[in-house]
Amino acid sequence: MYLVIIRAEEEYIYLRRGAITQLALVILVLVFILIGVRQVGGYSIRIWQSMLIGAGGVLFTGQISLSDAFHAINPGVMFFLLGMFVIGEGVKSSGILEDCISWICHHAHSGEMLLALIIGTMGLLSAVLMNDTIAIIGAPLILTIADRFLISKPGAMIALCFSVTTGSVFSPIGNPQNYLIASYIPELSPYLLFFIGLFIPTILSMGVIYAILRPLFRKVEPENLDCMLLISRMAIDRWPVYLSFIILVVGVGLQILDGLQIWKWSIPIEWIALAGAIPVVVFSKDKIRLFKDIDWYTLIFFAAMFILMQSVYDTGFFQDLLPETGISDVFFVMTAGVLLSQVISNVPFVALFQPLLLSPGVSPSVILALAAGSTIAGNLTILGAASNVIIIQQAERRGVHIPMMLFCRYGIPVTICQMLIYTVYIHFICLFGF
């Protein structure tokens, strides 16, 4: 009799756990649909609101406890974004943004040249200062340039998304997931490994972006390239912002030296961002306005995302999607990175699967495939990369709506071409014993 009761209780727990798992996945799918549609009846739902609804849903239905939800929020990422948002506001408030716009306008004599400058400058800068940083600073800059050049603002934002995502692939500090991967392979020099294995295909992949997005910029005529700017009232002098950049460059430089085993001490990236924000805060002439203009909605999005993703991958559903064999195949790892990053985001994907994919003695080709696949996932859909969300959020704050279908119309061919480039190149260098 007691065995029957115990067996019944075990079956009840098993069924309830399965139901909770399915409910967590259903909430994730609904959030994905809301972000894609962003319209319910006559009410427009922004990305951060969709993610907040999802986080509230898993909390309300008991998919995750309040304690686990609190611990799921990554403080390093939150502090990093906060620091970079402050620096970004300093760039806009000091007049440096206007100077950047003038420089690009001066050198861009056609729409195609403008596209090339966006891809080259934003892409390569993201490899040094992290793609999220360039997304924060670059979004208002590119929106202003699009207005001056009379080109599609959604198209310009998509170009920025593709550029900062692709340009960050070959750098261990180009994006959070690469930084995470690099921390798992201390026996290798990640800077040398990433440069040799990913720099050339990254340059080729940036060429793919130019080829596919060129029609959006082709109709710009030289006479439209008028860059007369209305200089806004400077709320901060320029030298504190320059000091912030010096702090960022020095901090990143120490990380590079540490990765090359030249310097044995580095500073966490979130500390670098917060230290860089201090001069802007201290010397700002209007601190209330500075903090008011910070993109708090994006910070809410990330906190909600951490909660929702924790509840989803606690179910173990996505871990079961990877087979026990064949995980060393470059194409498989890259495909898994691209596809699974759409539903659990690329940073959680790397954190979730690194014990399986980055075991001791793992082939460098698997490391490169994991870095490339999880990063170019950001070119497939808006949800594939955090930098996309930052850019889209800032665009929506300025009244620019970027539909998911428009993003995917260009993102799908870009991602397919880039997957082929990275896969072929990684296989090629492996043939020579790399």
VEXDREN-2710 file (C-alpha; in Angstrom, 1 decimal):
% VEXDREN-2710
k/r/px/py/pz
1/MET/0.0/0.0/0.0
2/TYR/2.8/2.4/1.0
3/LEU/4.7/1.5/-2.2
4/VAL/1.6/2.4/-4.3
5/ILE/1.3/5.8/-2.6
6/ILE/5.0/6.5/-3.0
7/ARG/4.8/5.5/-6.7
8/ALA/1.8/7.7/-7.2
9/GLU/3.6/10.7/-5.6
10/GLU/6.6/10.1/-7.8
11/GLU/4.4/10.0/-10.9
12/TYR/2.7/13.2/-9.7
13/ILE/6.0/15.0/-9.2
14/TYR/7.3/13.8/-12.6
15/LEU/4.1/15.0/-14.4
16/ARG/4.1/18.3/-12.5
17/ARG/7.8/18.8/-13.4
18/GLY/7.0/18.1/-17.1
19/ALA/4.1/20.5/-17.0
20/ILE/6.3/23.2/-15.5
21/THR/8.9/22.6/-18.2
22/GLN/6.3/22.9/-20.9
23/LEU/4.9/26.0/-19.4
24/ALA/8.3/27.7/-19.2
25/LEU/8.9/26.9/-22.8
26/VAL/5.4/28.2/-23.7
27/ILE/6.2/31.5/-22.0
28/LEU/9.5/31.7/-23.9
29/VAL/7.7/31.2/-27.2
30/LEU/5.0/33.8/-26.4
31/VAL/7.7/36.3/-25.6
32/PHE/9.5/35.6/-28.8
33/ILE/6.2/36.1/-30.7
34/LEU/5.5/39.4/-28.8
35/ILE/8.9/40.7/-29.7
36/GLY/8.4/39.7/-33.4
37/VAL/4.9/41.2/-33.6
38/ARG/5.1/44.0/-31.1
39/GLN/1.4/44.8/-31.5
40/VAL/-1.5/43.5/-29.5
41/GLY/-4.8/45.1/-30.6
42/GLY/-4.2/48.9/-30.5
43/TYR/-1.4/48.7/-28.0
44/SER/2.3/48.7/-29.1
45/ILE/4.5/46.5/-27.0
46/ARG/8.2/47.3/-26.8
47/ILE/11.0/44.7/-26.5
48/TRP/11.7/45.4/-22.9
49/GLN/8.0/45.1/-22.0
50/SER/7.8/41.7/-23.8
51/MET/10.7/40.4/-21.8
52/LEU/9.4/41.9/-18.6
53/ILE/6.0/40.1/-19.2
54/GLY/7.9/36.8/-19.7
55/ALA/9.9/37.3/-16.5
56/GLY/6.7/38.1/-14.6
57/GLY/5.1/35.1/-16.1
58/VAL/7.7/32.6/-14.9
59/LEU/7.7/34.2/-11.4
60/PHE/3.9/34.2/-11.1
61/THR/3.6/30.6/-12.3
62/GLY/6.3/29.3/-10.0
63/GLN/8.8/28.4/-12.7
64/ILE/11.5/30.2/-10.7
65/SER/11.6/31.4/-7.1
66/LEU/12.3/35.0/-6.1
67/SER/15.6/34.0/-4.6
68/ASP/16.7/32.2/-7.8
69/ALA/15.5/35.0/-9.9
70/PHE/17.6/37.5/-7.9
71/HIS/20.7/35.4/-8.2
72/ALA/20.1/34.8/-11.9
73/ILE/20.7/38.5/-12.7
74/ASN/24.3/38.9/-13.7
75/PRO/25.6/42.0/-11.8
76/GLY/28.7/42.2/-14.0
77/VAL/26.7/42.7/-17.1
78/MET/24.3/45.1/-15.4
79/PHE/27.2/47.3/-14.1
80/PHE/29.0/47.1/-17.4
81/LEU/25.9/48.4/-19.3
82/LEU/25.2/51.1/-16.7
83/GLY/28.8/52.4/-17.0
84/MET/28.7/52.4/-20.8
85/PHE/25.3/54.1/-20.9
86/VAL/26.8/56.9/-18.8
87/ILE/29.8/57.2/-21.1
88/GLY/27.5/57.1/-24.1
89/GLU/25.5/60.0/-22.7
90/GLY/28.7/61.9/-22.1
91/VAL/29.7/61.4/-25.8
92/LYS/26.3/62.9/-26.9
93/SER/26.3/65.7/-24.4
94/SER/29.9/66.9/-25.1
95/GLY/29.5/67.5/-28.8
96/ILE/31.9/64.6/-29.7
97/LEU/29.0/62.9/-31.5
98/GLU/28.6/65.8/-33.9
99/ASP/32.3/65.7/-34.7
100/CYS/32.0/62.0/-35.5
101/ILE/29.0/62.6/-37.8
102/SER/30.9/65.4/-39.6
103/TRP/33.9/63.2/-40.2
104/ILE/31.9/60.4/-41.7
105/CYS/29.9/62.9/-43.8
106/HIS/33.1/64.5/-45.1
107/HIS/34.5/61.1/-46.2
108/ALA/31.3/59.5/-47.5
109/HIS/30.8/60.8/-51.1
110/SER/28.1/58.2/-51.9
111/GLY/25.7/55.8/-50.2
112/GLU/28.0/52.9/-50.8
113/MET/30.9/54.7/-49.2
114/LEU/28.7/55.5/-46.2
115/LEU/27.8/51.8/-45.8
116/ALA/31.5/50.8/-46.1
117/LEU/32.4/53.4/-43.4
118/ILE/29.7/52.2/-41.1
119/ILE/30.7/48.5/-41.5
120/GLY/34.5/49.2/-41.2
121/THR/34.5/51.7/-38.3
122/MET/31.8/50.2/-36.2
123/GLY/32.8/46.6/-36.9
124/LEU/36.5/47.0/-36.1
125/LEU/35.8/49.3/-33.0
126/SER/33.6/46.6/-31.6
127/ALA/36.5/44.2/-31.6
128/VAL/38.4/46.5/-29.3
129/LEU/35.7/48.1/-27.1
130/MET/33.1/45.3/-27.2
131/ASN/30.1/45.2/-29.4
132/ASP/27.7/46.3/-26.7
133/THR/29.8/49.5/-26.1
134/ILE/29.7/50.4/-29.8
135/ALA/26.0/49.6/-29.9
136/ILE/25.4/52.1/-27.1
137/ILE/27.5/54.9/-28.6
138/GLY/26.9/54.1/-32.3
139/ALA/23.1/53.9/-32.4
140/PRO/22.4/57.7/-31.9
141/LEU/25.3/58.5/-34.2
142/ILE/24.0/56.3/-37.1
143/LEU/20.4/57.5/-36.6
144/THR/21.6/61.1/-37.0
145/ILE/23.7/60.2/-40.1
146/ALA/20.7/58.4/-41.7
147/ASP/18.6/61.6/-41.2
148/ARG/21.3/63.7/-42.8
149/PHE/21.8/61.3/-45.7
150/LEU/18.0/60.8/-46.3
151/ILE/18.3/57.0/-46.1
152/SER/16.2/54.4/-44.4
153/LYS/16.7/54.6/-40.6
154/PRO/15.7/51.0/-40.1
155/GLY/18.2/50.0/-42.8
156/ALA/20.9/52.0/-41.2
157/MET/20.2/50.4/-37.8
158/ILE/20.3/46.9/-39.3
159/ALA/23.7/47.8/-40.9
160/LEU/24.9/48.8/-37.4
161/CYS/23.6/45.6/-35.9
162/PHE/25.3/43.4/-38.5
163/SER/28.6/45.4/-38.2
164/VAL/29.1/45.3/-34.5
165/THR/28.1/41.7/-34.4
166/THR/30.4/40.5/-37.1
167/GLY/33.3/42.8/-36.3
168/SER/33.4/41.4/-32.7
169/VAL/33.9/37.7/-33.8
170/PHE/37.7/37.6/-34.0
171/SER/38.4/39.3/-30.6
172/PRO/38.2/37.6/-27.2
173/ILE/36.9/40.9/-25.8
174/GLY/34.7/41.7/-28.7
175/ASN/31.6/40.4/-27.0
176/PRO/30.6/38.8/-23.7
177/GLN/30.3/35.2/-25.0
178/ASN/33.9/35.4/-26.5
179/TYR/35.2/36.7/-23.2
180/LEU/33.4/33.8/-21.5
181/ILE/34.9/31.3/-24.0
182/ALA/38.4/32.7/-23.5
183/SER/38.1/32.3/-19.7
184/TYR/37.5/28.5/-20.3
185/ILE/40.8/28.0/-22.2
186/PRO/43.6/29.3/-20.0
187/GLU/46.1/26.9/-21.5
188/LEU/45.8/28.6/-24.9
189/SER/46.4/32.2/-25.9
190/PRO/42.9/33.3/-26.9
191/TYR/44.1/36.5/-28.6
192/LEU/46.5/34.6/-30.9
193/LEU/44.0/31.8/-31.4
194/PHE/41.1/34.1/-32.3
195/PHE/43.1/36.3/-34.6
196/ILE/44.7/33.5/-36.6
197/GLY/41.4/31.5/-36.8
198/LEU/38.8/34.2/-37.2
199/PHE/40.3/37.5/-38.5
200/ILE/40.3/36.7/-42.2
201/PRO/36.8/35.1/-42.3
202/THR/35.5/38.1/-40.3
203/ILE/36.8/40.5/-43.0
204/LEU/35.2/38.4/-45.7
205/SER/32.0/38.3/-43.7
206/MET/32.0/42.1/-43.4
207/GLY/32.1/42.1/-47.2
208/VAL/29.0/40.0/-47.2
209/ILE/27.2/42.6/-45.2
210/TYR/28.2/45.3/-47.7
211/ALA/27.0/43.2/-50.7
212/ILE/23.6/42.3/-49.2
213/LEU/22.8/45.8/-47.7
214/ARG/24.1/47.8/-50.6
215/PRO/20.7/48.2/-52.3
216/LEU/19.5/50.1/-49.2
217/PHE/22.2/52.7/-49.7
218/ARG/22.5/52.9/-53.4
219/LYS/19.9/55.6/-54.0
220/VAL/21.7/58.3/-52.0
221/GLU/22.9/61.1/-54.3
222/PRO/25.9/63.2/-53.5
223/GLU/23.9/66.4/-53.4
224/ASN/21.9/64.9/-50.4
225/LEU/25.0/64.6/-48.3
226/ASP/24.6/67.9/-46.4
227/CYS/26.1/67.7/-43.0
228/MET/25.2/71.1/-41.5
229/LEU/24.8/70.3/-37.8
230/LEU/23.0/72.1/-35.1
231/ILE/25.4/71.9/-32.2
232/SER/23.5/71.2/-29.0
233/ARG/24.2/72.9/-25.7
234/MET/27.2/71.0/-24.2
235/ALA/26.2/69.6/-20.8
236/ILE/29.8/68.5/-20.2
237/ASP/33.3/69.5/-21.3
238/ARG/35.1/67.1/-23.7
239/TRP/38.1/66.4/-21.6
240/PRO/36.2/64.2/-19.0
241/VAL/34.9/62.1/-21.9
242/TYR/38.3/61.8/-23.3
243/LEU/39.5/60.7/-19.8
244/SER/36.8/58.1/-19.8
245/PHE/38.0/56.7/-23.2
246/ILE/41.6/56.6/-21.8
247/ILE/40.4/54.6/-18.9
248/LEU/38.6/52.2/-21.2
249/VAL/41.6/51.8/-23.5
250/VAL/44.0/51.2/-20.6
251/GLY/41.7/48.7/-19.0
252/VAL/41.1/46.8/-22.2
253/GLY/44.9/46.9/-22.9
254/LEU/45.6/45.3/-19.5
255/GLN/43.2/42.5/-20.4
256/ILE/45.0/42.0/-23.7
257/LEU/48.4/41.9/-22.0
258/ASP/47.0/39.4/-19.5
259/GLY/45.6/37.2/-22.3
260/LEU/49.1/37.3/-24.0
261/GLN/50.6/36.3/-20.6
262/ILE/52.7/39.5/-20.7
263/TRP/50.9/41.1/-17.8
264/LYS/49.6/38.9/-14.9
265/TRP/46.9/41.3/-13.7
266/SER/43.7/42.5/-15.4
267/ILE/40.6/44.4/-14.3
268/PRO/37.1/42.9/-14.7
269/ILE/35.3/44.6/-17.6
270/GLU/32.5/45.9/-15.5
271/TRP/35.0/47.7/-13.2
272/ILE/36.5/49.3/-16.3
273/ALA/33.1/50.5/-17.4
274/LEU/32.2/51.9/-14.0
275/ALA/35.6/53.6/-13.6
276/GLY/35.2/55.1/-17.1
277/ALA/31.8/56.5/-16.1
278/ILE/33.2/58.4/-13.1
279/PRO/34.6/61.4/-14.9
280/VAL/31.4/61.9/-16.9
281/VAL/29.3/61.8/-13.7
282/VAL/31.6/64.0/-11.6
283/PHE/32.1/66.8/-14.2
284/SER/28.6/66.8/-15.8
285/LYS/26.9/70.2/-15.6
286/ASP/23.5/68.6/-15.4
287/LYS/23.7/65.3/-13.4
288/ILE/19.9/65.0/-13.1
289/ARG/19.5/65.1/-16.9
290/LEU/22.4/62.7/-17.4
291/PHE/20.8/60.0/-15.3
292/LYS/17.3/60.8/-16.7
293/ASP/18.6/60.2/-20.2
294/ILE/20.2/56.8/-19.4
295/ASP/18.5/53.9/-21.2
296/TRP/16.9/52.3/-18.1
297/TYR/14.5/50.3/-20.3
298/THR/17.4/48.3/-21.7
299/LEU/18.7/47.6/-18.2
300/ILE/15.2/46.3/-17.3
301/PHE/15.2/44.1/-20.4
302/PHE/18.5/42.5/-19.4
303/ALA/17.4/41.9/-15.8
304/ALA/14.2/40.3/-17.1
305/MET/16.1/38.3/-19.7
306/PHE/18.3/36.8/-17.1
307/ILE/15.3/35.7/-15.0
308/LEU/13.4/34.2/-18.0
309/MET/16.4/32.4/-19.4
310/GLN/17.4/30.9/-16.0
311/SER/13.9/29.5/-15.6
312/VAL/14.0/28.0/-19.1
313/TYR/17.4/26.4/-19.2
314/ASP/16.8/25.1/-15.6
315/THR/14.3/22.7/-17.2
316/GLY/17.2/20.9/-19.0
317/PHE/15.3/21.0/-22.3
318/PHE/18.0/22.5/-24.4
319/GLN/20.8/20.4/-22.9
320/ASP/19.0/17.4/-24.3
321/LEU/19.2/18.7/-27.8
322/LEU/22.9/18.1/-28.0
323/PRO/23.9/14.5/-28.7
324/GLU/26.6/12.7/-26.8
325/THR/28.5/12.1/-30.1
326/GLY/29.5/14.3/-33.0
327/ILE/29.9/17.5/-30.9
328/SER/33.4/18.0/-32.2
329/ASP/32.1/18.6/-35.7
330/VAL/32.6/22.3/-36.7
331/PHE/29.5/22.7/-38.7
332/PHE/27.4/21.1/-36.0
333/VAL/28.8/23.4/-33.2
334/MET/28.3/26.4/-35.4
335/THR/24.8/25.5/-36.4
336/ALA/23.9/24.8/-32.8
337/GLY/25.3/28.2/-31.8
338/VAL/23.4/30.1/-34.4
339/LEU/20.0/28.3/-33.8
340/LEU/19.9/27.8/-30.1
341/SER/21.2/31.4/-29.4
342/GLN/17.9/32.6/-30.9
343/VAL/15.9/31.1/-28.0
344/ILE/18.3/31.3/-25.0
345/SER/20.6/34.1/-26.3
346/ASN/24.3/33.6/-27.1
347/VAL/25.7/34.3/-23.6
348/PRO/23.4/31.8/-21.9
349/PHE/24.1/29.4/-24.7
350/VAL/27.9/29.5/-24.2
351/ALA/27.5/29.3/-20.4
352/LEU/25.1/26.4/-20.7
353/PHE/27.0/24.2/-23.1
354/GLN/30.6/25.0/-22.4
355/PRO/31.1/21.9/-20.1
356/LEU/30.1/19.7/-23.0
357/LEU/31.8/21.6/-25.8
358/LEU/34.9/22.9/-24.1
359/SER/36.2/19.8/-22.3
360/PRO/39.9/19.4/-21.6
361/GLY/42.0/18.9/-24.7
362/VAL/39.2/20.2/-27.0
363/SER/40.2/21.0/-30.5
364/PRO/40.9/24.7/-31.3
365/SER/38.5/24.3/-34.2
366/VAL/35.6/23.6/-31.8
367/ILE/36.5/26.8/-29.8
368/LEU/36.6/28.8/-33.0
369/ALA/33.3/27.4/-34.2
370/LEU/31.6/28.0/-30.8
371/ALA/32.8/31.6/-30.8
372/ALA/31.8/32.3/-34.5
373/GLY/28.4/30.5/-34.3
374/SER/27.3/32.0/-31.1
375/THR/28.3/35.5/-32.3
376/ILE/26.9/35.6/-35.9
377/ALA/23.7/34.3/-34.4
378/GLY/23.0/38.0/-33.8
379/ASN/22.7/38.5/-37.6
380/LEU/19.8/36.0/-37.9
381/THR/17.2/37.6/-35.7
382/ILE/16.9/40.5/-33.3
383/LEU/17.1/38.2/-30.3
384/GLY/20.3/36.5/-31.4
385/ALA/22.5/39.2/-29.7
386/ALA/22.3/41.6/-26.8
387/SER/23.8/44.3/-29.0
388/ASN/20.8/44.1/-31.3
389/VAL/18.4/44.7/-28.4
390/ILE/20.5/47.7/-27.3
391/ILE/20.4/49.2/-30.8
392/ILE/16.7/48.4/-31.4
393/GLN/15.7/49.8/-28.0
394/GLN/17.6/53.1/-28.6
395/ALA/16.0/53.3/-32.1
396/GLU/12.5/52.8/-30.6
397/ARG/13.2/55.6/-28.1
398/ARG/13.6/57.9/-31.0
399/GLY/10.5/56.7/-32.9
400/VAL/12.2/54.3/-35.3
401/HIS/10.5/50.9/-35.6
402/ILE/12.4/47.9/-36.9
403/PRO/10.1/44.9/-37.7
404/MET/11.5/41.5/-37.1
405/MET/10.6/40.5/-40.6
406/LEU/12.6/43.3/-42.1
407/PHE/15.6/42.3/-39.9
408/CYS/15.3/38.7/-41.0
409/ARG/14.9/39.5/-44.7
410/TYR/18.5/40.6/-44.7
411/GLY/19.7/38.7/-41.7
412/ILE/19.0/35.2/-43.0
413/PRO/21.1/35.5/-46.2
414/VAL/23.9/37.3/-44.3
415/THR/24.0/34.5/-41.6
416/ILE/23.9/31.7/-44.1
417/CYS/26.8/33.2/-46.2
418/GLN/28.8/33.9/-43.0
419/MET/28.3/30.4/-41.7
420/LEU/29.7/28.9/-44.9
421/ILE/32.7/31.3/-44.8
422/TYR/33.6/30.5/-41.2
423/THR/33.0/26.8/-41.5
424/VAL/35.2/26.4/-44.7
425/TYR/38.0/28.6/-43.3
426/ILE/38.1/26.8/-39.9
427/HIS/38.2/23.4/-41.7
428/PHE/40.9/24.8/-44.0
429/ILE/43.3/25.9/-41.2
430/CYS/42.7/22.6/-39.4
431/LEU/44.0/20.7/-42.4
432/PHE/47.3/22.4/-41.8
433/GLY/47.5/21.2/-38.2
434/PHE/46.3/24.4/-36.5
END
